[in-house]
Amino acid sequence: MRFYILNRRSIGSALFLAGAALLLFVSGMIIIRDTETVVYSHPIYQGSSRDKEIALTVNVFWGEEHIPQMLDILKENNVKATFYLGGTWVKKFPELAARIAREGHEIGSHGYSHPHPDQLSKSANLRDIQKAEDIIYQATGIRPRLFAPPYGERGPSVLQAADEASYTTILWSVDTIDWQLPPPEVVVDRVVQKAHNGAIVLMHPTAPTVKALPQIIQKLKKEGYQLVTVPKLLEGLNAAESGITESTSAMCDRPSFFKHTVFITARSGIINGNNVIKRIV
């Protein structure tokens, strides 16, 4: 039988190593316990760069006095646009919302109350989206599947709520900034100079926009662009262009959705995720 004599230094080293191993194990358990993986969809800013198509979009939460003129101009030029309707606006002007749908334009949602979505929880965002959907459906008979978040805010709680409600979140690649009421020619230049294949143009129902719209349509058509709705624009998107592998794309419920994984801890919040853009839209 062999006997081992351990001095104080050896005992201290052994205890230190055992303690370190225990600490690492416990830390790992805490991280696993406090961390959850959340998968949500990227917002979409544009369509395919290969197709010479552009989508004109209109965020509607005010400006009802300008919408009939905009609809007349679009009809005269045989153009279909995408209108993102706010729920409280639709509640006040259901007939106008119904006309937009009746004339063949794409109906999307701009939420119900135009809050700052990034300041709301996922459940609060979900309630706002669903409330808007019900109001829009009552007025138009359409349940929208496109969501343009107010202010262009696209934090995790917004995107997760839109996903859960089965919406595709849409932003823009060309901004008219027409809510600042610039001269009509400025609105025209902002669109025409930044026009590109697959562009999504953000507009609002304003007086300058109404005056600029005929020129925008004429100049874009002259440059060879086809003006389409957002769903038509998104048909050209594919996994290769988006940098998404075929296998990842196959995991998506909707082909136009780009999934993004975020790790969230109970203590430190978001470790890896998208930055939030705050805009006035």
VOGU-3710 file (C-alpha; in Angstrom, 3 decimals, decimal comma):
1> mrfyilnrrs> 0,000/0,000/0,000  1,281/3,430/-0,968  0,912/6,540/1,159  0,934/10,095/-0,287  1,965/12,976/1,864  0,432/16,271/0,747  1,910/19,490/1,914  -0,044/22,678/2,455  0,807/24,044/-1,013  -0,472/20,915/-2,762
11> igsalflaga> -3,715/20,960/-0,794  -4,215/24,661/-1,584  -3,668/24,129/-5,306  -6,107/21,235/-5,389  -8,763/23,219/-3,577  -8,227/26,203/-5,896  -8,637/24,074/-9,031  -11,737/22,379/-7,634  -13,239/25,750/-6,731  -12,497/27,208/-10,170
21> alllfvsgmi> -14,108/24,233/-11,880  -17,207/24,564/-9,695  -17,426/28,299/-10,412  -17,228/27,725/-14,182  -19,914/25,062/-13,961  -22,270/27,254/-11,939  -21,641/30,273/-14,236  -22,454/28,160/-17,249  -25,685/27,041/-15,656  -26,648/30,664/-14,903
31> iirdtetvvy> -25,927/31,755/-18,483  -27,965/28,878/-19,868  -30,787/29,655/-17,454  -30,874/33,395/-18,171  -30,386/33,242/-21,924  -32,989/32,555/-24,579  -32,648/32,484/-28,325  -35,113/34,644/-30,231  -35,512/34,348/-34,000  -37,275/37,104/-35,875
41> shpiyqgssr> -37,392/38,540/-39,369  -35,343/41,340/-40,796  -37,317/44,287/-42,160  -37,246/44,599/-45,934  -35,926/47,787/-47,500  -36,122/46,991/-51,216  -36,880/44,404/-53,846  -34,588/42,695/-56,325  -31,760/44,756/-57,763  -32,109/42,779/-61,008
51> dkeialtvnv> -35,626/43,949/-61,829  -36,343/47,466/-63,070  -39,287/47,889/-60,728  -40,148/50,483/-58,077  -42,894/50,479/-55,456  -44,561/53,726/-54,408  -45,789/53,540/-50,810  -47,895/55,923/-48,720  -48,038/55,985/-44,915  -51,480/57,231/-43,905
61> fwgeehipqm> -52,267/58,575/-40,461  -53,369/62,050/-41,545  -53,690/63,990/-44,802  -57,081/62,586/-45,792  -57,802/65,797/-47,708  -55,040/64,894/-50,190  -55,799/61,212/-50,715  -58,644/61,573/-53,270  -56,310/63,576/-55,527  -53,534/61,044/-55,107
71> ldilkennvk> -55,928/58,238/-56,046  -57,096/60,148/-59,115  -53,499/60,711/-60,269  -52,605/57,061/-59,745  -55,696/55,963/-61,676  -54,991/58,347/-64,562  -51,482/56,920/-64,861  -52,535/53,290/-64,382  -50,327/52,882/-61,303  -51,026/50,760/-58,238
81> atfylggtwv> -49,396/51,876/-54,992  -49,135/50,414/-51,496  -50,985/52,260/-48,717  -50,113/51,579/-45,089  -53,195/52,598/-43,137  -53,278/53,614/-39,479  -56,050/52,027/-37,451  -57,378/55,189/-35,808  -57,343/56,921/-39,203  -59,362/54,096/-40,788
91> kkfpelaari> -61,811/54,305/-37,909  -62,428/57,983/-38,769  -62,426/57,568/-42,564  -63,642/54,043/-43,412  -65,117/55,131/-46,758  -61,783/56,520/-47,928  -59,989/53,375/-46,808  -62,565/51,322/-48,718  -61,979/53,410/-51,854  -58,216/52,804/-51,689
101> aregheigsh> -58,838/49,059/-51,559  -61,606/49,135/-54,152  -59,308/50,832/-56,683  -56,857/47,950/-56,468  -54,081/49,372/-54,331  -52,239/47,164/-51,873  -53,384/47,618/-48,280  -50,804/47,413/-45,511  -50,876/48,286/-41,819  -49,276/51,291/-40,124
111> gyshphpdql> -50,379/50,075/-36,694  -53,339/51,327/-34,711  -52,299/54,280/-32,537  -48,954/55,404/-34,060  -46,930/54,860/-30,879  -43,135/54,644/-30,655  -43,010/50,857/-31,120  -39,502/50,511/-29,704  -40,803/51,832/-26,393  -43,432/49,087/-26,205
121> sksanlrdiq> -43,148/45,449/-25,210  -43,688/42,717/-27,745  -47,169/42,027/-26,364  -48,135/45,718/-26,536  -46,913/45,926/-30,135  -48,844/42,778/-30,961  -52,049/44,249/-29,529  -51,557/47,443/-31,532  -50,989/45,515/-34,778  -53,950/43,201/-34,229
131> kaediiyqat> -56,282/46,061/-33,308  -55,335/47,853/-36,533  -55,901/44,683/-38,537  -59,448/44,294/-37,219  -60,344/47,915/-38,020  -58,809/47,712/-41,509  -60,665/44,472/-42,202  -63,992/45,980/-41,147  -63,520/48,895/-43,557  -61,925/47,155/-46,543
141> girprlfapp> -62,589/43,427/-46,226  -58,811/42,918/-46,381  -56,506/41,603/-43,679  -53,154/43,226/-44,439  -49,961/41,192/-44,305  -47,469/44,054/-44,697  -46,490/46,201/-41,711  -44,814/49,617/-41,874  -43,851/50,423/-38,271  -44,385/54,033/-37,150
151> ygergpsvlq> -41,202/56,138/-37,209  -39,470/53,267/-38,971  -38,605/51,767/-35,591  -37,455/48,184/-35,925  -36,297/46,957/-32,540  -36,658/43,307/-31,473  -40,036/43,827/-29,750  -41,435/45,322/-32,972  -40,108/42,656/-35,317  -41,057/39,786/-33,008
161> aadeasytti> -44,615/41,106/-32,694  -44,938/41,520/-36,469  -43,671/37,978/-36,970  -46,088/36,572/-34,436  -48,954/38,360/-36,192  -47,764/36,913/-39,555  -46,699/40,251/-41,047  -43,754/41,161/-43,228  -42,110/44,336/-41,925  -41,421/46,825/-44,718
171> lwsvdtidwq> -39,267/49,954/-44,568  -37,907/51,927/-47,531  -34,812/52,715/-49,594  -35,905/56,134/-50,959  -37,339/58,716/-48,560  -39,163/61,790/-49,888  -39,181/63,405/-46,406  -42,359/65,046/-47,657  -43,757/65,409/-44,133  -41,459/68,442/-43,870
181> lpppevvvdr> -43,523/69,995/-46,711  -40,668/70,875/-49,080  -41,371/72,378/-52,527  -42,816/69,773/-54,953  -39,708/69,885/-57,142  -37,610/68,828/-54,156  -39,853/65,808/-53,635  -39,492/64,914/-57,322  -35,700/65,233/-57,209  -35,400/63,111/-54,070
191> vvqkahngai> -37,186/60,266/-55,788  -35,762/60,501/-59,289  -32,145/61,084/-58,262  -32,157/58,146/-55,837  -34,254/55,794/-57,950  -32,818/52,306/-58,340  -33,944/48,809/-59,214  -36,171/47,428/-56,488  -36,600/50,766/-54,717  -39,339/51,258/-52,132
201> vlmhptaptv> -40,333/54,941/-52,091  -41,793/56,364/-48,887  -44,424/59,093/-49,251  -47,210/60,713/-47,212  -50,446/62,433/-48,266  -49,246/66,048/-48,381  -49,888/68,970/-50,726  -46,316/68,906/-52,140  -46,602/65,158/-52,730  -49,829/65,565/-54,677
211> kalpqiiqkl> -48,182/68,161/-56,929  -45,013/66,074/-57,307  -46,705/62,722/-57,974  -47,490/63,156/-61,699  -43,878/64,165/-62,414  -42,495/61,337/-60,298  -44,573/58,792/-62,219  -43,746/60,254/-65,638  -40,013/60,529/-64,998  -39,680/57,048/-63,508
221> kkegyqlvtv> -41,585/55,538/-66,413  -39,437/57,487/-68,860  -36,368/55,912/-67,259  -37,869/52,500/-67,875  -39,131/51,646/-64,409  -42,283/49,642/-63,905  -44,303/50,910/-60,920  -45,665/48,014/-58,892  -47,032/47,173/-55,450  -44,729/45,965/-52,669
231> pklleglnaa> -45,835/42,293/-52,912  -45,094/42,332/-56,643  -41,718/43,952/-55,936  -40,810/41,280/-53,406  -41,463/38,448/-55,832  -38,035/39,109/-57,319  -36,209/38,640/-54,054  -34,253/35,442/-53,628  -31,933/33,932/-51,066  -28,771/34,419/-53,139
241> esgitestsa> -29,233/38,186/-53,475  -29,930/38,552/-49,786  -26,838/36,659/-48,715  -29,012/33,933/-47,227  -28,257/30,306/-47,996  -30,836/28,102/-49,629  -31,143/25,973/-46,513  -31,785/29,007/-44,326  -34,334/30,373/-46,775  -36,163/27,066/-46,707
251> mcdrpsffkh> -36,650/27,498/-42,959  -38,622/30,721/-43,421  -42,413/30,615/-43,313  -42,547/33,361/-45,930  -39,878/33,532/-48,661  -39,464/37,287/-48,272  -38,574/36,942/-44,575  -34,931/37,077/-43,547  -34,415/35,480/-40,157  -32,133/36,970/-37,528
261> tvfitarsgi> -31,063/35,334/-34,266  -30,671/37,402/-31,120  -29,369/36,240/-27,738  -31,064/37,935/-24,803  -30,022/37,684/-21,137  -32,172/38,589/-18,180  -29,459/40,827/-16,762  -27,726/42,552/-19,634  -30,466/42,780/-22,291  -29,534/42,347/-25,944
271> ingnnvikri> -26,040/41,042/-26,545  -26,186/40,704/-30,299  -28,914/42,324/-32,372  -29,932/45,069/-34,757  -29,414/48,747/-34,022  -32,627/50,730/-33,911  -33,351/53,476/-36,437  -35,639/56,274/-35,256  -37,346/58,260/-37,987  -40,347/60,520/-38,342
281> v> -42,726/58,602/-40,621
//
